[in-house]
Amino acid sequence: MRWPFPDTWRAKPREQAVEQGIDVATKAGCADPATAAVCLRSKSTAELLSADGGEHGYGPTYGGGVIPDDPAQRLAAGDTADVPVLHGTTRDEHVTFQAGVEEVMGPVAPADYRAVIGQFLGLDEGGAARVATEYPISDYAGSTAWALATVLTDWAWACPTAEADRMLARRGPTYAYEFADADAPWFADTPTPGYPTGAYHAGELQYLFSGAYAGGALPPAQQELSDRMIGYWTRFAHSGDPNGEGLPAWPRFGAPGEHVQSLGTGPGGIGPVDLEGEHRCGFWASVTGRK
């Protein structure tokens, strides 16, 4: 089991997090541990960002009383609580991150597509070439951003999600899903990219929490999906099972098959999806050696 991309967001040992914190505090002029907390609170946002320099990520930390061990390793070992789990991802997860990267760093030229794949995925030239051939830019209207968003969605998010589904289901009731509304309203205060944004990272939150991100009322089809999602989520919170009257049936993952519930709009929008097939996980296993 591996944590998703990128390294800066992954869980890290407590010792590494402490070292990182000391480094940032020192650069911010707050090197004395006895006064560091008060000193850091006196700094402006700009000063703190400058001290960090974009070098660090602030993912979860393990080691200690709350999270003693690496959760990914515990999950892989089957050392987890036997409790019901609702677990999933969005179909176009990486679009949000790709849009953010391009807003800051600019677009990737088609000539650099293969090199960027190799850089992000840690692949040699041959491996990067395989990925570029599997995901040719021509399939994405010549948009490197759209192509990269798809590559990274599949490699970094969807396939690890499928892997985690199997691990979770070995321990207890697991209800797997993929939020799949291709017309999810985009962020209200951010320019829409010049390619389909689909079911992007955080796009589902406005279906569960009124006004989140898009900042407005949902269109009728999206509101219907929202009502059903809220029904699933609240029933699961109440009983450990999302199923209930008036909702499409949602079988458990692993009982008897690897059922992933697609959450989309319109007739047939909610139902089974082949998550691994949709995101080419067989191909990625051949590239990375991950099953």
N, C-alpha and C positions, 0 to 999 in steps of 0.2 A: 504493500500500500504506500503510495506517495502523496505528498501534499500537492495541490494544484499550483500552477504557475502564478506569480513569479516567486523566486527565492525570498525576496524581501518581505513577502506576506506570510511565509510559512511559520509554523510553530518553531520556537527556538528554545534551547536550554536556558534556565534562569541565569546561569553564569554569563552566557553570551549577552543576554538582555541587560544585565547589570553593567557589563563592560561598555555596551552601546550607550547606556544612559550616562555613565561617567564621561564618556567621550563628548557627548553633546553638551552636557552641563559645563564641562571644562571650556569648550569652545565658546559657550555663552557667557563666560566669566563667572561661573558659579561652581568652582572646583571644590570648595570646602563642603564635605558631606553633611556637616552639622547645620549648615545654613542653605544648602543647595535648593531645597524645596521652596523656601521663602524667596530666595534669589530668583529662581526660574519664574515664579508667579509674577515677579515685578517686571519681567521682560515683555516687550511687545511681540505680536505675532511675527512681524518681519524679522526681529532679532532671533527668535527661536527657529524660524525657517532657515535663516542664514547659518545658524550654528549647526543645524542638521545637515544642510548642504545637499539634501536629496540622496544621501548615502544609505539611509537606514529605512527599514520597514518596521511596522509595529503590529505584527501578528501576535497570536497568543503565545504565552510563555509557560513552560512546564518545568517542574522541579520545585518541590515544596508541598505544603499541605493541601492546596486546592486542586491542582493538577499535577500529581507527582511524576507522571511519565508522559512520553510523547503519545498523544491520543491516536495518531495514525498507526503507530506500532502496536498499541493495545488493541485497536480494532482489527488489525491484521492477525493478531494472535488469538482473536476470539475472546479476549478478556474484557468484556463489556457487560453492562447490566442487561438483564432479560426484561426489557420494557418495550412497549409499542413505540415505533418511530415513524414519523412522516418525513420523507426525505426526497429532495428533487433538485432540479435545476431549470434554467430557461433554455429554450431551443437555440437562441442566438446570443448566448451569454456574453461573448467577448466584444460585441459591437460597442458597448458603452466604453470599454477600456480603449479600444482602437480609436474611437472618436476622440477621446481625451488625449491620447498620445499624439494624434495628428494635429489637434488644435495647438499643442505646445511645440511640436517638433516639425510639423509640416508633413505633406504626403510622401509616401515611398515611391520612388520612380520604378516603373516596370523593370528596368534593367537591374535594379537592386533587389528584386523580389526574392530570388533564390538565396542571396547572401543574408538577407534579413531573416528568412526562415531558419537558416543554419545558426545564426546568432541567437535567436530567441529560443530555439529548441535544443541547442547544444549539439547539433549534428555536423558530421563532416560533409564534404562537398557531395559525395555520393548520396548520403542520406537526404540532404537538402534537395538534391535533384529529383529524388524519388517523390518527395512531397510536392514539389512544384509541378511535376508531371501528373500526379494524382489530383491536384487542385490547380489546373491551369487558369491563368488570368482571363483567358478567353471565355471561360464559363461564368465569369462575373462581370460581364460587360466591360472588360478591360480595366476594372477598378482593383488596384492592389489592396486598397483598404478593405474592400468587401471580401476579397480572397483571403487576406490575412485574418480578418475577423472570423471567417469560417474555419480556417486551419486551426487557429488558437482555441476557438470554441470546442472543436472536436477533441483536440489533443489535451488541452489543459483542464477542461471542465466536464464535458459530457462523458468521456470514457472513464475518467476517475470516479464520476458519479455512479456509473454502472457498476464499477468495481466495488464501490462502497455499498451499493444496494445488496450485492450478493453477500458481503461480509456481515452486514446488519441482519439480513434475513436468517443467517445461521443461528443467531442468538435469540430472536424474538420477532413478534409481528411487525412487518415492515410494509408501509404503503408508499410506493415510489411514484413520482410524477415528473412530468415535463410541462412547464408552462409554455404554451405554443401559439399564443395569439399573434399572428403576423402583423396585425394592425394595432398593436398596443400604442396608445398615444405617447409621443416623445416628450422629453423634459420640457417644461414650459419656458425656462430661461436659458436654453442652450440651442444653438443653431442645429437644424436637422442635417445629418450627413447626406452626401449626394448619392447614397445607395440605400437599399432597403434596411431598415433598422430592426424589423421583425420583433421577436420576443426577446428583448435585450435585458441585460443585467439590471435588476431593480424595477423593470417594467411591470412586474406582477404586483408590486407593493400598492399601487393605486387601486388595485382590485380588492385588496384586503383592508386598506386604510383610506378613507375618503379624502381626496384632495392631494394625496402624496405625489410628489414629483411633477406630474403633468399639471396639477393645480386647478383642474376643472372637473365638471361633471362628465362621466363617461357616456359615450354614445350608447344607444339601446342594446346593441349586440354585446358590447363590452359589459354593460351593466348586468345583463342576464348572466354572463360568465362570472362576474363578481359575486352575484347572489349565490351562485352554486359553490364557488370557492369558499366563501364565508361559511356556507352550510357545512362543507367538508371539514374545514379547519375547526369550527366550533364543536362539531360532533366528536372529532378526534380529541380535542382538548377535554371534553366531558367524559368520554368513555374509552378512549384509546382505539376507536374504530370510526373512520370518516363516513361510513355508510349510513344512510337514513332515508326516510320516506321522501319521494319526489326527486331524488338524486340518482344519476346513472350509477350502476353498480361499480364498485372499485375493489377488485380482488386483491388479496395480499400478494406481495412479491414472494415468489417461491412456493406458492400454494394454489395449484400444483406447478405453475410455470412462472417465468420471470416477467410478470405483468407490470408494465409502467403505464400509468394513466396520463394520457395527453389531455391538457386543459386548454381547449381552444373554443372559438365561437362558431355559431351556426349549427345546422344539422350534422350530427356525427363529430362535432368538434371535441366532444369528450368521449374518450374510449382508448383502447390499447394502442401503443406505439412501440415499434421495434427500435428502442433507443440505441442499441449498439449498431444495428444496421444503418440507421439514419445518419449516425455520426462516424461510420467507417472504422469502428473499433478493431475489427479484424485487421485492417490495413495498419492501424497504429501499433497493434501488437507486433506485427512483422517488422516495423521500423524501430521500435523501442525495446522489444523483447518483453514488454509488459503484457500479461495475460488479462 
